[in-house]
């Protein structure tokens, strides 16, 4: 974990300095700091990062505006910082590609804890995939998930898939036709027990549907079982809310 590379993006130098100081005390030494969205994008074009801490309110271009552009370059977990704390703001952050969301003012030790959690999730997913047998593929007809290659193909075309989205999809592929509540999915994939993160699961379900469904608004594969949860069906099944 100490070899992890972190990008801090905030227009307040005091916050950048505070986070860098605390992170270094926790053993993180590969840290870059920038103050604008444009600089963040340029840094992501030049090198890879394991975690990106991204302020929402930035000059000229907001964090939520630059996040989709960063997502084209990297699947690194993105932790949003924001003074906005409504559910709508949090959902907006998740919808554009964020993986976590912390509101200001914050305890810097909480940021460190969140970063470590994101790193553990990524490492857990990578370790599980590395241990998979070569060429093992879950085939659902329209799409295939290659566990060993960490690849999603839809109608024969490789589709980009962020780490946590892929981990959730892979888990569902390993458990087809089984219903999971949002809390169960969060515990099984994210590895944490938190009933307050239902929105995170919902956003990642939406991201999966955008990739695998012919029409995400009327899902045929990743369906909602009313009042119970979600399941990935191996074939179209009647009687479920689409």
N, C-alpha and C positions, 0 to 999 in steps of 0.2 A: 504493500500500500504506500510505503514511503517513496517509491519510485513514481507514484502517480503524478500526472501533470494536470495542473488546475489553471483555468483562465478566470480571472475576476473582472467583471465589467460593471462599473458604477461611475457616475459623474462626480461623486463626492470623494475627494482624495482621502479624507479622514476615515471613511468607511473602508476604502481599499487598504489603507495602512493598518487599520485595526484588524481586518480579516487576515492580512498577510502575517502580521505579528502572531496572532493566535494559531494560525495554521502551521507556522514554522515551529512554534513551541510543541505542536502535536506531531512533529516529524515530517511535515510536508515541505519540500525544498524546491520543487519545480513549479514555480508560481509566476504567471504573467499577469500584469495589471494594465487595463486600458479604460478610457473614460467615455468612449463613444461607440455606438453600434457599428459605425463604419470601420473603426479600428478593430473591433471584435471580429468582424467578418474577414478583414485582412489577415488577422492572426490565425484564424481557422483555415484560411487558404494556404498558409505557410507551414503549419505544423498541426499535429494531432493532440487532442486533450482527452483526459479521462473523465473530467467533470468541468462543466461551465456554470459559473454563478453569474446570473444575468439580471441586472436591474431593469425594471419595467419602464421607469421614467428616465429617459435619456434625451439629450438634445438632438434635434433634427430628425432622428428616427428612434422610435420606441423599441423596447426590448421585445414586445410582442410582434412588432413589424419585422424585426431582423431575425427573429427566431426561425421562421420558415426558410429563410435564406441560409442560415447556419445549418439547418437540418439537411440541406442539399449536399453539404460538405462532410457532415459527421453525424454519427448516431450516439455520440457521447451524451450522458445524462445532463439535462439542463435544469438548474435550480433557479427559479425566479425569486427576486427580491422586490417587494412593492409596499408602498404605503396604503394601497387599496386592499380592503379585506373582505369585500362582499363575495358571495358565492359566484356571482356572475363574473367577477374579475378573475377568480381562481379558475373557473371553468374555461374562460377565454385563454388563460395561460396554458392550460392542459391541451386545449383544442389546437393551438398553433405549434405544439411539439414539446412543451415543457414536461418535466417528470416530477417536479416538486415545487412547492410554493411557500414562501415564508414572508410574513408581513413585518413591516417596520413599525416601531422600533423593535429590535430583536436582541437576544443574547448571543454574542458571537460564538459561544460554546454550542448553542443549538445549531448554528450553521455548520460547525465542524462535525457535529453528530449526524446531521443530514447528509453531508458529503461522504462521511464514512459509510453510511447506510446505502447510498447510491453506488459506491464503489463495491460494497459487498454484494449487492444485487447483481451488478454487472459481472463480477468475478464468479458468482454462483452460477449464472447462466452460461458463461463461457466454459466453466469447468464441466458442467453437465453436458454441454455440446461436444466438448473435446473427447469426453469419455464414450461417446456414442459409437456404435459400429459404423464402419465406412459404408457410405452409400445408402444408409437406411432412410427410406422415404415413406411419408404418410400421404397416400393418394386419395383425394376426394373428388376425382374426376376433373372438375373445372380447375382445381389448384392442387399443387403438391408442396409438401414441406419436407425439405431435406435436412434432417437433424445434424448430420455430420458436417455438411457443407454450410450450415446456417443460411439456408436459402429458401425463399418462397418463390414459386413459379406459378403464374396464373395464365392459363391457356398457353402454356409453353414459353411465356416471357418472364424473365427474372424481375421481381418487384422489390424495391428497396423497403426494408423493414427495420425500424429502430429496435434496439436490444430488448426493451421491456415488452414491446408489442409482439416481437417474435417469441419471447418466452411464454407469454400468455397464450398465443396461438398454438405453440408447441404443446403446452400443458393440455389444452382442449383437444388437440389431435390425439394425444395419448389416452384421453378419456372420452371417446365419442359417445354420443347419445346419453350422456350422464348430466343431470341438472346440478348446477352449482349456484349458490347464492353469491351476491357481490362480496360479502364478508369472507366466504370460503375461498373465493378466487384470490382475494387480496392476501389472505394468510398463506395459501399454497404457492402463489407466484412471487409475491413481494416478501414473503417470509415474516410478516409482522401481523400482530393481532390488533386491528384498529377499525372499529365500526364507523369512524368518522371519514374514512377514505373511499366511500362508495363512489363519489364523483370521479376519482382516479380510475376505478375499474370501468365505469361507464364510458369515459373518454377513450380508454384503450379498446373497449369493445367496438366503439365507433370507428376507431382507426383500423381495426381488423376488417370490419365490414367494408370500409372504403376500398380495401385491397382485394378482398376475395369475392364479394358479392356482385352479381350482374347489376343489381339495383340496391344500393345500401339502404334506401328507404323502405324496401320490402325484402328483407333478408330471407334467403332460402337455406343457408348453411348455419350461420350463427344466430340462432333464434331465441326469442324471449318466451319462456314458459310462464304465463301470467300468474303472478303471485308467488312464484317459486324462485326463478332465477334464469340462468342462461345455459344453453347447451349447444354443442357443435354436432350437427346431424350428419351421418355418413350418406344419407340420401334424403330426398325431400319427404317430409312427413306431414300428413294433413292434420288439422285440428290444433295448430299452434299459432300464436300471434306472431306475425312476421314483422 
